[in-house]
């Protein structure tokens, strides 16, 4: 008995199309990054400097829901608690950056 291959439904086809589009975007982003790194090396600048602020901006663009949730928690916690936690976390961040 030979089974016929199942054809994807319209909804499954839309999901597959979104996945393909995302893969294309990621490949284009990787290609653009490698080209910019190669251009920086050719011009003698070495690797592009990635500051903490730039990395933070990339994270915010990639994870807006997580950032919104974190902002909501920060508002609920209040300024005193935020300052207290920042005084604990900031030395750890500085120590990790120095590596």
N, C-alpha and C positions, 0 to 999 in steps of 0.2 A: 504494500500500500504506500503510495507516494503522497506526501503531504504537500499542499500548495503553500508557497511562502505567503505569510500574512502581510498585507499592505498596511502601512501606517494610516491611522485615522487623520482627519484634518487637524485636530488638536495636537496629535503627536508630530505631525509634519511641521506645525508652527514651532513647537519646542525644538525640533531638530534644526530648523532654520535659524532660530535664535542662538543655539549652541554653535552652529557653523559661523555665524556672524561674530560671535564673541571670540572664537578661535582666530578669525581673520584679524580682528582688532588687536588681540594680544600679539600675534605674529608681527603685525605692522609696528606695534609699540617696541617690541624687541629689536626689530630691524632698525628703527629710527634711533634707538638708544645705542646700538652697536655702531651705527654710522656716525653719530655725534661723538662717541668715544674715540673712534678712529680719526675723526677730524681733529679732535683735541690733541691726540698723540702726534699727528702730522704737524700741527702748528707749534708743537713744543710745550703745550700747556700741561701735558700729562693727563691724568684722570680728572674728570670734572669734580670740583669740590661739592660735596653734599653736606650742607650744613644741617643742623638739627631742625631749623625752621623749614627748610625745603622738604626734608623727609616728613615732617609733621603735616605740611600742606598736601603732600602726596597721600598720606594716610587719610586725611580728612576727605579728600576727593574720592578715595576708593571705598571708604567705610562711613558714609554719612549717617546711617542709622545708629551705629555704635557711638559716634561722636555726639549725636543728639541725646542718646540715652545717658552718656557720661555727663553731659551738660545738665540734664534733668536731675541726676543724682547729686551733682555739685550744688545745684540750687536748693535741693531739699536738705543737704547736709549743713549748709550755712558757712559763713566766712571763717569763723573760729576753727571749726573742725577741718576746713580745707587748709588753713595755714598750718595747723598741727600736723596733718598728713603730709603736706608739702615739705615740712622740715624733716620728716622721716625719709621721704622718698627721694628728695633732691640729691643728697649725698650719694645715694646708690646710683642715680642716673649719671652723675659726674664721674663716679668711679668706673662705670661701664664705658663711658665715652673715652676715657683716657687709654683704654686698651687698644 
